[in-house]
Amino acid sequence: MAAKGSHSYLKLEGEIERCRAECQWDRLPELVRQLLPPAATAGGRSAGRRAPSAVLDYGNLLLAEALLEQCLKENLAKIKDSIPLMEKNEPKMNEAKKYLTGILNRGKLLPKYMTEAVLILGKLHYVEGSYRDAVSMYVRARIDDLSIENEPLYHLRLVTEAFVIKGNRL
């Protein structure tokens, strides 16, 4: 029975990775709901070896990324015209920022996912016009030292966007 649960968890993680790679942001919230067992919020043990708070933070990371990307898609005209999006006017961006700052404040995720959270928050800062904050996030993530060998497509995209933003602001 445990092996079956582990298999379905791995299958779900694979589906999440595929959706991120293919930018299927509308599907991620449902996959996150499947990822988070009821015990994760009730303080019990959860899937895998990660603690419930780490699983919850991983889900929040995925939700934050999906919310930010949906917000960008909805505001494509402003983005093309280089008009910063104001957090107070964009509920999805506001919610994404809350998720990301909470994740970074708790520091419970694996280093790989913490780096992803920093990269996504850097992108959010850039979109809202806080260019200095965006670049400082990329310095914090140490993008110049990140290895991209054998990384999934979504991770390569995050790192590439970080370099483009950093280069654009220097």
N, CA and C of each residue as an Amber inpcrd file, in Angstrom:
protein
   510
   0.8240000  -1.1920000   0.0000000   0.0000000   0.0000000   0.0000000
   0.8660000   1.2530000   0.0000000   1.9380000   1.2430000   0.7880000
   2.8240000   2.4000000   0.8300000   3.4940000   2.6150000  -0.5170000
   3.8280000   1.5190000  -1.1940000   4.4640000   1.6430000  -2.5060000
   3.5100000   2.2820000  -3.5090000   2.2360000   1.9350000  -3.4270000
   1.2480000   2.5200000  -4.3280000   1.1320000   4.0230000  -4.0790000
   1.1200000   4.4280000  -2.8240000   1.0570000   5.8470000  -2.4780000
   2.2830000   6.5930000  -2.9660000   3.4320000   5.9710000  -2.8230000
   4.6780000   6.5780000  -3.2750000   4.6800000   6.7290000  -4.7930000
   4.1740000   5.7020000  -5.4890000   4.1140000   5.7500000  -6.9550000
   3.2020000   6.8810000  -7.4250000   2.0410000   7.0150000  -6.8090000
   1.1160000   8.0660000  -7.2380000   1.6720000   9.4520000  -6.9060000
   2.4370000   9.5540000  -5.8120000   3.0720000  10.8250000  -5.4600000
   4.1050000  11.2020000  -6.5180000   4.9120000  10.2310000  -6.9490000
   5.9100000  10.4850000  -7.9900000   5.2380000  10.8410000  -9.3130000
   4.1410000  10.1740000  -9.6120000   3.3960000  10.4610000 -10.8330000
   2.8460000  11.8890000 -10.7850000   2.3470000  12.2840000  -9.6310000
   1.8190000  13.6330000  -9.4550000   2.9290000  14.6740000  -9.6010000
   4.0820000  14.4100000  -9.0030000   5.2150000  15.3320000  -9.1480000
   5.6360000  15.4510000 -10.6090000   5.5990000  14.3430000 -11.3420000
   5.9170000  14.3710000 -12.7700000   4.9240000  15.2140000 -13.5500000
   3.6610000  15.0920000 -13.2050000   2.6200000  15.8810000 -13.8680000
   2.7860000  17.3690000 -13.5480000   3.1460000  17.6760000 -12.3050000
   3.3940000  19.0670000 -11.9140000   4.5620000  19.6300000 -12.7170000
   5.6400000  18.8650000 -12.8160000   6.8120000  19.3030000 -13.5710000
   6.4460000  19.5440000 -15.0400000   5.6390000  18.6560000 -15.6120000
   5.2170000  18.8020000 -17.0070000   4.3820000  20.0700000 -17.1940000
   3.4560000  20.3180000 -16.2810000   2.6120000  21.5110000 -16.3830000
   3.4400000  22.7880000 -16.2650000   4.4220000  22.7650000 -15.3930000
   5.3010000  23.9340000 -15.2670000   6.1080000  24.1320000 -16.5420000
   6.6190000  23.0650000 -17.1110000   7.4210000  23.1610000 -18.3340000
   6.5840000  23.6680000 -19.5040000   5.3180000  23.2550000 -19.5520000
   4.4350000  23.6320000 -20.6570000   3.6060000  24.8800000 -20.3520000
   3.8910000  25.5320000 -19.2310000   3.1960000  26.7640000 -18.8280000
   1.6820000  26.5790000 -18.7310000   1.2560000  25.4540000 -18.2080000
  -0.1690000  25.1860000 -18.0030000  -0.5490000  25.6320000 -16.5880000
  -0.5420000  26.9500000 -16.3870000  -0.7090000  27.5160000 -15.0480000
  -2.0980000  27.2860000 -14.4810000  -3.0940000  27.1410000 -15.3270000
  -4.4590000  26.9240000 -14.8370000  -4.6340000  25.5470000 -14.2010000
  -3.8020000  24.5970000 -14.5630000  -3.9080000  23.2350000 -14.0190000
  -3.2050000  23.0850000 -12.6710000  -2.2390000  23.9400000 -12.3890000
  -1.4360000  23.7560000 -11.1790000  -2.2270000  23.7890000  -9.8730000
  -3.1720000  24.7120000  -9.6800000  -3.8890000  24.7070000  -8.3940000
  -4.5510000  23.3670000  -8.0640000  -5.1520000  22.7200000  -9.0590000
  -5.7830000  21.4150000  -8.8100000  -4.7350000  20.3650000  -8.4590000
  -3.6110000  20.3900000  -9.1330000  -2.5420000  19.4340000  -8.8250000
  -1.9780000  19.6730000  -7.4260000  -1.8960000  20.9340000  -7.0260000
  -1.4200000  21.2520000  -5.6710000  -2.3930000  20.7000000  -4.6380000
  -3.6880000  20.8170000  -4.8950000  -4.6820000  20.2570000  -3.9580000
  -4.5000000  18.7490000  -3.8040000  -4.1540000  18.0740000  -4.8970000
  -3.9090000  16.6340000  -4.8260000  -2.6070000  16.3280000  -4.0900000
  -1.6420000  17.2190000  -4.2190000  -0.3310000  17.0330000  -3.5960000
  -0.4110000  17.1350000  -2.0790000  -1.2580000  18.0360000  -1.6020000
  -1.3370000  18.3020000  -0.1720000  -2.3250000  17.3640000   0.4980000
  -1.8170000  16.3980000   1.2500000  -2.7330000  15.5110000   1.9700000
  -3.4090000  16.2760000   3.1040000  -4.6000000  15.8540000   3.5070000
  -5.2870000  16.5360000   4.6070000  -4.4280000  16.6070000   5.8610000
  -3.5600000  15.6250000   6.0600000  -2.7010000  15.6060000   7.2450000
  -1.6760000  16.7290000   7.2300000  -1.3580000  17.2770000   6.0440000
  -0.3370000  18.3200000   5.9530000  -0.7560000  19.5710000   6.7010000
  -2.0380000  19.8700000   6.7260000  -2.4890000  21.0460000   7.4430000
  -2.9230000  20.7120000   8.8640000  -3.0960000  19.4170000   9.1410000
  -3.5340000  19.0140000  10.4760000  -2.3630000  18.6210000  11.3670000
  -1.1470000  18.7080000  10.8370000   0.0180000  18.4150000  11.6520000
   0.4750000  16.9730000  11.6060000  -0.1700000  16.1220000  10.7850000
   0.2390000  14.7230000  10.6800000   1.3480000  14.5340000   9.6720000
   1.7700000  13.2900000   9.4870000   2.8070000  12.9830000   8.5000000
   2.2050000  13.1020000   7.1090000   3.0430000  13.4050000   6.1520000
   2.5650000  13.5720000   4.7840000   3.3540000  12.6960000   3.8440000
   3.0400000  12.8160000   2.5640000   3.6940000  11.9940000   1.5470000
   5.1870000  12.2580000   1.5170000   5.9340000  11.2420000   1.1630000
   7.3810000  11.4010000   1.0720000   8.0100000  11.5380000   2.4420000
   9.2380000  12.0240000   2.4730000   9.9400000  12.1890000   3.7430000
   9.9160000  13.6260000   4.2290000   9.3360000  14.4960000   3.4410000
   9.3110000  15.9020000   3.8200000   8.3070000  16.1270000   4.9420000
   8.6250000  17.0850000   5.7860000   7.7150000  17.4470000   6.8660000
   6.4930000  18.1330000   6.2690000   5.3620000  18.0920000   6.9730000
   4.1460000  18.7130000   6.4560000   4.3310000  20.1820000   6.0730000
   5.0840000  20.9430000   6.8630000   5.2650000  22.3560000   6.5240000
   6.0530000  22.5170000   5.2330000   6.9810000  21.6110000   4.9520000
   7.7410000  21.6780000   3.7030000   6.8440000  21.3410000   2.5160000
   5.9640000  20.3700000   2.6760000   5.0320000  20.0160000   1.6010000
   4.0770000  21.1840000   1.3560000   3.5980000  21.7910000   2.4200000
   2.7110000  22.9450000   2.2950000   3.4360000  24.1010000   1.6040000
   4.6740000  24.3470000   1.9860000   5.4480000  25.4150000   1.3500000
   5.7200000  25.1110000  -0.1170000   5.9600000  23.8520000  -0.4440000
   6.1570000  23.4770000  -1.8460000   4.8750000  23.7580000  -2.6390000
   3.7420000  23.4120000  -2.0630000   2.4630000  23.7200000  -2.7080000
   2.2690000  25.2170000  -2.8770000   2.6480000  25.9790000  -1.8620000
   2.5350000  27.4350000  -1.9460000   3.4670000  28.0100000  -3.0110000
   4.6460000  27.4150000  -3.1640000   5.5750000  27.8340000  -4.2150000
   4.9230000  27.6530000  -5.5850000   4.3190000  26.5020000  -5.7910000
   3.6540000  26.2250000  -7.0670000   2.4840000  27.1820000  -7.3000000
   1.7090000  27.4290000  -6.2500000   0.5820000  28.3580000  -6.3750000
   1.0650000  29.7700000  -6.6730000   2.1370000  30.1970000  -6.0100000
   2.6780000  31.5380000  -6.2400000   3.1290000  31.6980000  -7.6870000
   3.8260000  30.6910000  -8.1900000   4.2830000  30.7620000  -9.5770000
   3.0870000  30.8230000 -10.5320000   2.0890000  29.9830000 -10.2970000
   0.9060000  29.9650000 -11.1630000   0.1620000  31.3000000 -11.1040000
  -0.0050000  31.8480000  -9.9070000  -0.7010000  33.1270000  -9.7630000
   0.0390000  34.2500000 -10.4830000   1.3570000  34.3020000 -10.3240000
   2.1400000  35.3400000 -10.9930000   2.0280000  35.2050000 -12.5100000
   2.1760000  34.0000000 -13.0050000   2.1130000  33.7870000 -14.4550000
   0.7200000  34.0950000 -15.0070000  -0.3260000  33.7600000 -14.2620000
  -1.6860000  34.0970000 -14.6960000  -1.8740000  35.6110000 -14.7340000
  -1.3370000  36.2940000 -13.7360000  -1.4170000  37.7550000 -13.6820000
  -0.6920000  38.3740000 -14.8800000   0.4750000  37.8400000 -15.2090000
   1.2270000  38.3530000 -16.3570000   0.4530000  38.1340000 -17.6530000
  -0.1650000  36.9770000 -17.7650000  -0.9480000  36.6650000 -18.9650000
  -2.1370000  37.6210000 -19.0980000  -2.7820000  37.9280000 -17.9730000
  -3.9330000  38.8300000 -17.9780000  -3.5410000  40.2720000 -18.2890000
  -2.2970000  40.6270000 -18.0290000  -1.8250000  42.0020000 -18.2030000
  -0.7600000  42.1090000 -19.2850000  -0.8740000  41.3000000 -20.2930000
   0.1400000  41.2350000 -21.3420000   0.3750000  42.5910000 -22.0180000
  -0.6820000  43.3590000 -22.2510000  -0.5290000  44.6650000 -22.9040000
   0.3340000  45.6010000 -22.0570000   0.1010000  45.6190000 -20.7430000
   0.9120000  46.4640000 -19.8590000   2.3650000  45.9960000 -19.8440000
   2.5580000  44.6950000 -19.8230000   3.9100000  44.1410000 -19.8040000
   4.6480000  44.5370000 -21.0810000   3.9850000  44.4070000 -22.2250000
   4.6110000  44.7720000 -23.5040000   4.9760000  46.2490000 -23.5510000
   4.1770000  47.0900000 -22.8950000   4.4500000  48.5270000 -22.8600000
   5.3480000  48.9220000 -21.6880000   5.8950000  47.9440000 -20.9860000
   6.7950000  48.1680000 -19.8370000   6.1380000  48.9980000 -18.7380000
   4.8580000  48.7760000 -18.5310000   4.1340000  49.4530000 -17.4530000
   4.1530000  48.5350000 -16.2350000   4.7470000  49.0020000 -15.1270000
   4.7860000  48.1530000 -13.9260000   3.3840000  47.8380000 -13.4180000
   3.2180000  46.6360000 -12.9260000   1.9490000  46.2260000 -12.3260000
   2.0000000  46.5550000 -10.8410000   0.9680000  47.1740000 -10.3560000
   0.9220000  47.5390000  -8.9450000   0.3030000  46.3930000  -8.1470000
   1.0100000  45.9750000  -7.1400000   0.5660000  44.8540000  -6.3050000
  -0.8300000  45.0940000  -5.7320000  -1.1010000  46.3310000  -5.3270000
  -2.4010000  46.6280000  -4.7190000  -3.5550000  46.4990000  -5.7120000
  -3.2570000  46.6270000  -7.0130000  -4.2900000  46.5120000  -8.0470000
  -4.4030000  45.1060000  -8.6230000  -3.4880000  44.2480000  -8.2700000
  -3.4420000  42.8920000  -8.8260000  -3.5120000  41.8630000  -7.6950000
  -4.7110000  41.3670000  -7.3780000  -4.8580000  40.4280000  -6.2630000
  -4.0140000  39.1570000  -6.4150000  -3.8710000  38.6580000  -7.6350000
  -3.0720000  37.4460000  -7.8320000  -1.6070000  37.7020000  -7.5110000
  -1.1220000  38.8600000  -7.9090000   0.2680000  39.2030000  -7.6290000
   0.4770000  39.3970000  -6.1240000  -0.4800000  40.0190000  -5.4840000
  -0.4180000  40.2200000  -4.0400000  -0.3840000  38.8800000  -3.3050000
  -1.2500000  37.9650000  -3.7180000  -1.2960000  36.6410000  -3.0880000
   0.0020000  35.8690000  -3.3410000   0.5190000  35.9610000  -4.5560000
   1.7800000  35.2880000  -4.8870000   2.9090000  35.8100000  -4.0090000
   2.9490000  37.1170000  -3.8150000   4.0060000  37.7200000  -2.9890000
   3.8950000  37.2490000  -1.5400000   2.6760000  37.1400000  -1.0340000
   2.4820000  36.6500000   0.3370000   2.9790000  35.2130000   0.4720000
   2.6420000  34.3720000  -0.4990000   3.1220000  32.9890000  -0.4730000
   4.6480000  32.9430000  -0.4700000   5.2610000  33.7010000  -1.3710000
   6.7190000  33.6480000  -1.5230000   7.4470000  34.1890000  -0.2990000
   6.9830000  35.3030000   0.2520000   7.6530000  35.8420000   1.4370000
   7.4730000  34.9030000   2.6300000   6.3160000  34.2760000   2.7390000
   6.1060000  33.2900000   3.8060000   7.0510000  32.1080000   3.6790000
   7.1910000  31.6070000   2.4710000   8.1000000  30.4830000   2.2090000
   9.5230000  30.8520000   2.5970000   9.9690000  32.0190000   2.1450000
  11.3510000  32.4300000   2.4110000  11.5770000  32.7190000   3.8930000
  10.5810000  33.2550000   4.5650000  10.7150000  33.5190000   6.0030000
  10.8170000  32.2310000   6.8110000  10.0580000  31.2080000   6.4190000
  10.1010000  29.9400000   7.1540000  11.3520000  29.1320000   6.8270000
  11.7830000  29.1480000   5.5810000  13.0000000  28.4430000   5.1790000
  12.9430000  26.9300000   5.3230000  11.7910000  26.3190000   5.1200000
  11.6290000  24.8730000   5.3200000  11.8490000  24.0380000   4.0570000
  11.8990000  24.6830000   2.9030000  12.0290000  23.9380000   1.6520000
  13.4590000  23.4750000   1.4080000  13.5770000  22.5010000   0.5340000
  14.8960000  22.0760000   0.0810000  15.5640000  23.2540000  -0.6270000
  16.9000000  23.3190000  -0.6080000  17.6010000  24.4550000  -1.2310000
  17.1890000  24.7220000  -2.6820000  16.9640000  23.6710000  -3.4470000
  16.5490000  23.8320000  -4.8480000  15.2640000  24.6480000  -4.9390000
  14.2990000  24.3250000  -4.0940000  13.0140000  25.0170000  -4.1380000
  13.1000000  26.4120000  -3.5150000  13.9850000  26.5820000  -2.5430000
  14.2040000  27.9230000  -1.9880000  14.7540000  28.8370000  -3.0810000
  15.6720000  28.3050000  -3.8770000  16.2280000  29.0860000  -4.9840000
  15.1330000  29.4460000  -5.9800000  14.2620000  28.4970000  -6.2800000
  13.1480000  28.7830000  -7.1870000  12.2590000  29.8830000  -6.6140000
  11.9980000  29.8370000  -5.3220000  11.1640000  30.8620000  -4.6880000
  11.8170000  32.2370000  -4.8210000  13.1250000  32.2990000  -4.6370000
  13.8480000  33.5700000  -4.7600000  13.7900000  34.0710000  -6.2060000
  13.9670000  33.1680000  -7.1690000  13.9080000  33.5620000  -8.5810000
  12.5190000  34.0810000  -8.9590000  11.4920000  33.4170000  -8.4780000
  10.1210000  33.8470000  -8.7850000   9.8230000  35.1890000  -8.1230000
  10.2930000  35.3660000  -6.8820000  10.0860000  36.6480000  -6.2080000
  10.8510000  37.7590000  -6.9270000  12.0340000  37.4550000  -7.4380000
  12.7770000  38.4380000  -8.2280000  11.9910000  38.8690000  -9.4570000
  11.3820000  37.9100000 -10.1130000  10.5590000  38.2100000 -11.2910000
   9.3670000  39.0770000 -10.8950000   8.7470000  38.7590000  -9.7700000
   7.6150000  39.5450000  -9.2860000   8.0500000  40.9860000  -9.0160000
   9.2050000  41.1610000  -8.3650000   9.7130000  42.5150000  -8.1010000
   9.9280000  43.2740000  -9.4060000  10.4760000  42.5990000 -10.3930000
  10.7210000  43.2380000 -11.6860000   9.4130000  43.7060000 -12.3210000
   8.4100000  42.8530000 -12.2930000   7.1200000  43.1740000 -12.9100000
   6.4550000  44.3530000 -12.2150000   6.6800000  44.4870000 -10.9070000
   6.0760000  45.6130000 -10.2020000   6.9450000  46.8670000 -10.2650000
   8.0610000  46.7890000 -10.9750000   8.9090000  47.9660000 -11.1640000
   9.9600000  48.1640000 -10.0940000  10.1290000  47.2070000  -9.2020000
  11.1500000  47.2850000  -8.1460000  12.4240000  46.6100000  -8.6460000
  13.1040000  47.2940000  -9.5580000  14.2340000  46.6900000 -10.2530000
  15.3980000  46.3640000  -9.3230000  15.6670000  47.2380000  -8.3870000
  16.7610000  46.9880000  -7.4400000  16.4670000  45.7460000  -6.5980000
  15.2230000  45.6020000  -6.1590000  14.8380000  44.4160000  -5.3850000
  14.9530000  43.1510000  -6.2300000  14.5880000  43.2610000  -7.5080000
  14.6860000  42.1030000  -8.4050000  16.1350000  41.6500000  -8.5240000
  17.0270000  42.5890000  -8.7890000  18.4440000  42.2390000  -8.9380000
  19.0010000  41.6920000  -7.6270000  18.5740000  42.2480000  -6.4970000
  19.0780000  41.7350000  -5.2110000  18.5980000  40.3080000  -4.9600000
  17.4020000  39.9620000  -5.4400000  16.9360000  38.5750000  -5.3300000
  17.8280000  37.6520000  -6.1520000  18.2250000  38.1030000  -7.3190000
  19.0740000  37.2740000  -8.1760000  20.4780000  37.1290000  -7.6020000
  20.9530000  38.1640000  -6.9400000  22.2390000  38.0490000  -6.2390000
  22.0930000  37.0500000  -5.1010000  20.9880000  37.1470000  -4.3770000
  20.7210000  36.2140000  -3.2730000  20.6470000  34.7730000  -3.7700000
  20.0670000  34.5730000  -4.9600000  19.9500000  33.2270000  -5.5330000
  21.2730000  32.7530000  -6.1260000  22.2320000  33.6660000  -6.2280000
  23.5560000  33.3620000  -6.8000000  23.4120000  32.7680000  -8.2040000
  22.6840000  33.4810000  -9.0630000  22.4060000  32.9440000 -10.3980000
  23.6690000  32.7110000 -11.2170000  24.7150000  33.4740000 -10.9320000
  25.9610000  33.2770000 -11.6820000  26.6020000  31.9320000 -11.3750000
  26.2620000  31.3520000 -10.2330000  26.8520000  30.0770000  -9.8140000
  25.9060000  28.8870000  -9.9800000  24.6780000  29.1350000 -10.4320000
  23.7030000  28.0510000 -10.5520000  24.0880000  27.0910000 -11.6710000
  23.9690000  25.8230000 -11.3650000  24.1880000  24.8000000 -12.3830000
  22.8580000  24.5390000 -13.0840000  22.9030000  24.4920000 -14.4040000
  21.6750000  24.2240000 -15.1560000  21.7440000  22.8780000 -15.8650000
  22.7980000  22.1620000 -15.6050000  22.9650000  20.8510000 -16.2240000
  21.9360000  19.8750000 -15.6670000  21.2470000  19.1920000 -16.5540000
  20.2340000  18.1850000 -16.2130000  19.0650000  18.7450000 -15.4030000
  18.8070000  20.0220000 -15.5180000  17.6730000  20.6270000 -14.8190000
  16.4420000  20.5880000 -15.7250000  15.2490000  20.5330000 -15.1290000
  14.0240000  20.5180000 -15.9420000  13.8250000  21.8530000 -16.6770000
  13.0110000  21.8020000 -17.7010000  12.7730000  22.9590000 -18.5560000
  12.2910000  24.1790000 -17.7780000  11.3640000  23.9900000 -16.8340000
  10.8460000  25.1380000 -16.0950000  11.9520000  25.8290000 -15.3050000
  12.9140000  25.0550000 -14.7910000  14.0210000  25.6460000 -14.0370000
  14.9390000  26.4350000 -14.9750000  15.1870000  25.8930000 -16.1440000
  15.9970000  26.6080000 -17.1370000  15.3320000  27.9330000 -17.5080000
  14.0080000  27.9190000 -17.6390000  13.2810000  29.1400000 -17.9670000
  13.4200000  30.1740000 -16.8500000  13.2940000  29.7380000 -15.6030000
  13.4410000  30.6630000 -14.4740000  14.8190000  31.3110000 -14.4570000
  15.8480000  30.5050000 -14.6680000  17.2200000  31.0260000 -14.6500000
  17.4440000  31.9600000 -15.8400000  16.9410000  31.5800000 -17.0050000
  17.0860000  32.4260000 -18.1940000  16.4050000  33.7710000 -17.9870000
  15.1850000  33.7550000 -17.4560000  14.4780000  35.0100000 -17.1800000
  15.2630000  35.8640000 -16.1940000  15.8530000  35.2330000 -15.2010000
  16.6390000  35.9740000 -14.2130000  17.8200000  36.6740000 -14.8750000
  18.5220000  35.9740000 -15.7600000  19.6530000  36.5900000 -16.4540000
  19.2010000  37.7280000 -17.3670000  18.0810000  37.5430000 -18.0430000
  17.5630000  38.6000000 -18.9190000  17.2100000  39.8340000 -18.0950000
  16.5110000  39.6320000 -16.9960000  16.1190000  40.7560000 -16.1370000
  17.3530000  41.4230000 -15.5470000  18.2790000  40.6320000 -15.0470000
  19.5020000  41.1900000 -14.4580000  20.2770000  41.9870000 -15.5090000
  20.4320000  41.4310000 -16.6980000  21.1450000  42.1270000 -17.7620000
  20.4250000  43.3770000 -18.2240000  19.1150000  43.3390000 -18.2300000
  18.3070000  44.4770000 -18.6490000  18.4130000  45.6350000 -17.6590000
  18.6450000  45.3410000 -16.4080000  18.6550000  46.3650000 -15.3700000
  20.0500000  46.8870000 -15.0600000  21.0810000  46.2610000 -15.5790000
  22.4450000  46.7310000 -15.2810000  22.8780000  47.8400000 -16.2030000
